[in-house]
Amino acid sequence: MGGDFGPRSIVQACIASLSATPSLHLTLVGQPSLLEELIASHPAVDRARLTVTAARETISMDDKPATALRGKPDSSMRVALELLRDGKVQACVSAGNTGALMALSRHVLKTLPGIDRPAMVAAIPTQKGYCQLLDLGANVDCTAEHLFQFAVMGSVAAEALGVTRPRVALLNIGTEDIKGNQQVKLAATLLQGARGLNYIGFVEGDGLYRGEADVVVCDGFVGNILLKSSEGLATMIATRIEALFKQNLVSRVVGALALPLMRRLQADLAPARHNGASFLGLQGIVVKSHGSAGVQGFQSAIARALIEIQENLPQRLRGRLEDLLP
Amino acid sequence: MGGDFGPRSIVQACIASLSATPSLHLTLVGQPSLLEELIASHPAVDRARLTVTAARETISMDDKPATALRGKPDSSMRVALELLRDGKVQACVSAGNTGALMALSRHVLKTLPGIDRPAMVAAIPTQKGYCQLLDLGANVDCTAEHLFQFAVMGSVAAEALGVTRPRVALLNIGTEDIKGNQQVKLAATLLQGARGLNYIGFVEGDGLYRGEADVVVCDGFVGNILLKSSEGLATMIATRIEALFKQNLVSRVVGALALPLMRRLQADLAPARHNGASFLGLQGIVVKSHGSAGVQGFQSAIARALIEIQENLPQRLRGRLEDLLP
């Protein structure tokens, strides 16, 4: 029921995902009449693979996590997570209120043993490919132990996505040992002693985009600011390029020729909009699609959930945590 | 003596600034023989406006602030700051080690009454013009009181640069009151009660680039990560655009046509390289030019110092602090 474009674009994304992946089954959770109406406009859909589960309430973008937890026992978000907890589905994908989704996920699914707080991770494009950046805003104040847990989770997630011996780094304002705040310095000490983790040290903001690490760890305040400012900057650059190209006849012609190139670039540079962000550290797979992602974005979020199911990410994470955590 | 390109490009920038501004006098501080040799290759320069002051030592980029403070009593950086403290010059511009420059500035010049820690500020381009972002890395752990002081200093700096009633915002991970860490929430309370300050609330990373505020306040850890990741992203985008344009014959032709447009954009988007960053809150004007700025960048840093001299920024700041601080 969530997302800036509402269930219409989510249903569209689901229909597209079902045709792309013949083994996929989807359950839509929300107001049945509305969902059935939206599905009805796609008569070719295989209804054996697309079911609807009723939920009377909806969590709005303005609802506080506490309201989601205590005030709406039959919200679509909660019902979806309960289906996951009860083994009726293998992953939950939502485009709704992030804070509510995190609070409900922790409450309904619980964290893995050894994990205090789940983290939110997304793939960020770099000069050399992608890096997994976490936390993206779920945890504002983090201790060194939390950052250590994020590093372990990010490393396992990167492995699941196909990276061999992922290079794990802490985001910092310099690469020397003396740089940074207490949490970061202490987390570095913890990570230096961790067996089986390819910890490479500190990385700076520009080093992240140069592709110096496969996993970049920071607290949720810093990660959220980095992600949103990057999105804002990418949008500003796109706007300026358009404006430059419109200035005179020559640049208009150049601009018209360059347009398809620019479109590809823009799509590549808005990863959080286009790919989902995963919640790591829960006893279950939860993927958050960007609220303004649209059809394509929600489809990518479903695809990320599929990979995590195939790779059995929570179970892999559980095994690695048993090895690594004290 | 500092900067990635050394004194050669600094001397070049000085010569260019002297011809651009007939009222400007410059004093170069460092190894006299080297500096005189570099000046000698510009025979047209008006030596009445370009003097040299000797300093035997140089602070390297790897020197710790403690080394700068205690181990090198005759460093070019320290001697330049002492000239400023003694009223022999009106501002100090350096492309050297940032941490050393900040430590020496505090030690030699002292902070203004009411300021615990100086902050580093730079103008960041936005969709609507520029915003002053501070702190950029001088203060890693900040209390709410520090953030409040940064807000006051940023507002006065924006006014000096020509902005009427600058909109001051705190950088946060959401715009609702409940969002953020303790320091940010407490700083919001302090700012809401400040007379004569146009505090507009929280701004997010994307809001900064949308131009929602004229002054954006954060701790030095967050500001440094934001600034460097923005530089890294802008570089990555420029690299990708170049690569896109090289793919085939059509895109090569488009790329050749678009090149001058792209160059202008790149120049506009690397503000920290192109404009200097000011240290605010000191009893004197200190501008830090980016180490890799080159001739143009150092010239811009000198231009920023000139504006701050004309606007008598430290004195304005002192007056405003007396009005605003408890």
Boltz contact constraints between the chains, C-beta under 6 A:
constraints:
  - contact:
      token1: [A, 127]
      token2: [B, 236]
      max_distance: 6.0
  - contact:
      token1: [A, 137]
      token2: [B, 173]
      max_distance: 6.0
  - contact:
      token1: [A, 140]
      token2: [B, 181]
      max_distance: 6.0
  - contact:
      token1: [A, 141]
      token2: [B, 181]
      max_distance: 6.0
  - contact:
      token1: [A, 173]
      token2: [B, 137]
      max_distance: 6.0
  - contact:
      token1: [A, 173]
      token2: [B, 221]
      max_distance: 6.0
  - contact:
      token1: [A, 173]
      token2: [B, 224]
      max_distance: 6.0
  - contact:
      token1: [A, 181]
      token2: [B, 140]
      max_distance: 6.0
  - contact:
      token1: [A, 181]
      token2: [B, 141]
      max_distance: 6.0
  - contact:
      token1: [A, 181]
      token2: [B, 221]
      max_distance: 6.0
  - contact:
      token1: [A, 204]
      token2: [B, 228]
      max_distance: 6.0
  - contact:
      token1: [A, 205]
      token2: [B, 225]
      max_distance: 6.0
  - contact:
      token1: [A, 205]
      token2: [B, 228]
      max_distance: 6.0
  - contact:
      token1: [A, 205]
      token2: [B, 229]
      max_distance: 6.0
  - contact:
      token1: [A, 205]
      token2: [B, 232]
      max_distance: 6.0
  - contact:
      token1: [A, 206]
      token2: [B, 228]
      max_distance: 6.0
  - contact:
      token1: [A, 206]
      token2: [B, 231]
      max_distance: 6.0
  - contact:
      token1: [A, 206]
      token2: [B, 232]
      max_distance: 6.0
  - contact:
      token1: [A, 209]
      token2: [B, 232]
      max_distance: 6.0
  - contact:
      token1: [A, 209]
      token2: [B, 233]
      max_distance: 6.0
  - contact:
      token1: [A, 209]
      token2: [B, 236]
      max_distance: 6.0
  - contact:
      token1: [A, 221]
      token2: [B, 173]
      max_distance: 6.0
  - contact:
      token1: [A, 221]
      token2: [B, 181]
      max_distance: 6.0
  - contact:
      token1: [A, 222]
      token2: [B, 222]
      max_distance: 6.0
  - contact:
      token1: [A, 222]
      token2: [B, 225]
      max_distance: 6.0
  - contact:
      token1: [A, 224]
      token2: [B, 173]
      max_distance: 6.0
  - contact:
      token1: [A, 225]
      token2: [B, 205]
      max_distance: 6.0
  - contact:
      token1: [A, 225]
      token2: [B, 222]
      max_distance: 6.0
  - contact:
      token1: [A, 225]
      token2: [B, 226]
      max_distance: 6.0
  - contact:
      token1: [A, 226]
      token2: [B, 225]
      max_distance: 6.0
  - contact:
      token1: [A, 226]
      token2: [B, 229]
      max_distance: 6.0
  - contact:
      token1: [A, 228]
      token2: [B, 204]
      max_distance: 6.0
  - contact:
      token1: [A, 228]
      token2: [B, 205]
      max_distance: 6.0
  - contact:
      token1: [A, 228]
      token2: [B, 206]
      max_distance: 6.0
  - contact:
      token1: [A, 229]
      token2: [B, 205]
      max_distance: 6.0
  - contact:
      token1: [A, 229]
      token2: [B, 226]
      max_distance: 6.0
  - contact:
      token1: [A, 230]
      token2: [B, 233]
      max_distance: 6.0
  - contact:
      token1: [A, 231]
      token2: [B, 206]
      max_distance: 6.0
  - contact:
      token1: [A, 232]
      token2: [B, 205]
      max_distance: 6.0
  - contact:
      token1: [A, 232]
      token2: [B, 206]
      max_distance: 6.0
  - contact:
      token1: [A, 232]
      token2: [B, 209]
      max_distance: 6.0
  - contact:
      token1: [A, 233]
      token2: [B, 209]
      max_distance: 6.0
  - contact:
      token1: [A, 233]
      token2: [B, 230]
      max_distance: 6.0
  - contact:
      token1: [A, 233]
      token2: [B, 233]
      max_distance: 6.0
  - contact:
      token1: [A, 236]
      token2: [B, 127]
      max_distance: 6.0
  - contact:
      token1: [A, 236]
      token2: [B, 209]
      max_distance: 6.0
  - contact:
      token1: [A, 237]
      token2: [B, 237]
      max_distance: 6.0
  - contact:
      token1: [A, 240]
      token2: [B, 265]
      max_distance: 6.0
  - contact:
      token1: [A, 244]
      token2: [B, 261]
      max_distance: 6.0
  - contact:
      token1: [A, 254]
      token2: [B, 257]
      max_distance: 6.0
  - contact:
      token1: [A, 254]
      token2: [B, 258]
      max_distance: 6.0
  - contact:
      token1: [A, 257]
      token2: [B, 254]
      max_distance: 6.0
  - contact:
      token1: [A, 258]
      token2: [B, 254]
      max_distance: 6.0
  - contact:
      token1: [A, 258]
      token2: [B, 258]
      max_distance: 6.0
  - contact:
      token1: [A, 261]
      token2: [B, 244]
      max_distance: 6.0
  - contact:
      token1: [A, 265]
      token2: [B, 240]
      max_distance: 6.0
